[in-house]
């Protein structure tokens, strides 16, 4: 990304908060561990640090926490990250489905 350039973030309709969130810390990632384990099984994804997955050398998926109970996944598709809620089993299944579809389609984040 060029210096001073902003990255667009698309929010899904399920994202309750669009305010700035911090990256998920160890306790939040502990809550996501079953999901992380499933993501680690995908060939082509590389987990450079816990909960931060790369595809083709570029950021693809990472997590945020907001307060005590809100967890979100940012998935990089094309030029944008899409923020999806990651609090329920159904929401986590959606994250896995989108990840698998992106890997099968060969969609990689574009260079910034």
C-alpha positions as CSV (number, residue, x, y, z in Angstrom):
1,X,0.0,0.0,0.0
2,X,1.3,3.4,-0.9
3,X,2.2,5.8,2.0
4,X,-0.8,7.6,3.2
5,X,-3.3,5.4,1.2
6,X,-6.3,4.2,3.2
7,X,-7.6,0.6,3.0
8,X,-11.3,0.1,2.5
9,X,-13.2,-2.1,4.9
10,X,-16.5,-3.4,3.9
11,X,-18.8,-4.3,6.8
12,X,-21.3,-7.1,6.5
13,X,-24.9,-6.5,7.7
14,X,-24.2,-8.7,10.7
15,X,-21.4,-6.5,12.1
16,X,-22.9,-4.7,15.0
17,X,-20.1,-2.1,15.4
18,X,-18.2,-0.3,12.8
19,X,-16.0,1.6,15.3
20,X,-12.3,0.9,15.5
21,X,-11.6,-2.5,17.1
22,X,-8.4,-4.0,18.5
23,X,-6.9,-7.1,17.1
24,X,-8.0,-10.2,19.0
25,X,-5.8,-10.9,22.0
26,X,-4.8,-14.3,23.5
27,X,-8.1,-14.7,25.5
28,X,-10.3,-13.9,22.5
29,X,-8.2,-16.3,20.3
30,X,-8.6,-19.0,23.0
31,X,-12.4,-18.7,22.4
32,X,-11.7,-19.1,18.6
33,X,-9.3,-22.0,18.9
34,X,-11.7,-24.6,17.4
35,X,-12.1,-22.3,14.4
36,X,-8.4,-21.6,14.2
37,X,-7.7,-25.3,14.1
38,X,-10.0,-25.8,11.2
39,X,-8.4,-22.8,9.3
40,X,-5.0,-24.2,9.9
41,X,-6.1,-27.4,8.0
42,X,-6.5,-25.4,4.8
43,X,-3.6,-25.9,2.5
44,X,-2.4,-22.6,1.1
45,X,-3.1,-20.6,4.3
46,X,-0.1,-19.7,6.4
47,X,-0.6,-18.6,10.0
48,X,2.3,-16.1,10.5
49,X,1.2,-15.3,14.1
50,X,-1.7,-16.8,16.1
51,X,-5.0,-15.9,14.4
52,X,-3.4,-14.0,11.4
53,X,-3.5,-16.0,8.2
54,X,-1.8,-15.2,4.9
55,X,-2.5,-16.4,1.4
56,X,0.1,-16.0,-1.3
57,X,2.3,-13.9,1.0
58,X,-0.5,-11.3,1.7
59,X,-2.8,-10.9,4.6
60,X,-6.1,-12.9,4.2
61,X,-7.8,-13.4,7.5
62,X,-7.4,-12.0,11.0
63,X,-9.6,-11.4,14.0
64,X,-10.8,-8.5,16.1
65,X,-12.5,-8.2,19.5
66,X,-14.8,-5.5,20.7
67,X,-15.7,-5.5,24.3
68,X,-16.0,-8.8,26.2
69,X,-18.3,-10.7,23.9
70,X,-17.9,-9.5,20.3
71,X,-15.5,-11.2,17.9
72,X,-15.1,-10.5,14.2
73,X,-13.1,-11.9,11.3
74,X,-11.7,-9.6,8.6
75,X,-11.4,-11.6,5.4
76,X,-9.4,-10.0,2.5
77,X,-11.1,-10.6,-0.8
78,X,-9.8,-8.5,-3.7
79,X,-9.0,-4.9,-2.6
80,X,-11.1,-4.9,0.6
81,X,-11.4,-6.7,3.8
82,X,-14.9,-7.9,4.7
83,X,-15.8,-7.9,8.4
84,X,-17.9,-10.9,9.5
85,X,-19.2,-11.7,13.0
86,X,-17.5,-14.7,14.6
87,X,-19.5,-15.2,17.8
88,X,-21.7,-18.2,17.0
89,X,-21.2,-21.6,15.5
90,X,-23.2,-20.6,12.5
91,X,-21.2,-17.4,12.0
92,X,-17.9,-19.4,12.2
93,X,-19.2,-21.9,9.7
94,X,-19.8,-19.0,7.3
95,X,-16.2,-17.9,7.8
96,X,-15.0,-21.4,7.0
97,X,-17.3,-21.6,3.9
98,X,-16.1,-18.2,2.5
99,X,-12.5,-19.2,3.2
100,X,-12.9,-22.6,1.4
101,X,-14.6,-20.9,-1.5
102,X,-11.9,-18.2,-1.8
103,X,-9.2,-20.9,-1.8
104,X,-11.0,-23.0,-4.4
105,X,-11.6,-20.0,-6.6
106,X,-8.0,-19.0,-6.4
107,X,-8.9,-15.6,-5.1
108,X,-6.0,-14.0,-3.5
109,X,-5.8,-10.5,-2.0
110,X,-4.5,-8.1,-4.6
111,X,-1.2,-6.3,-4.1
112,X,-1.4,-3.0,-2.3
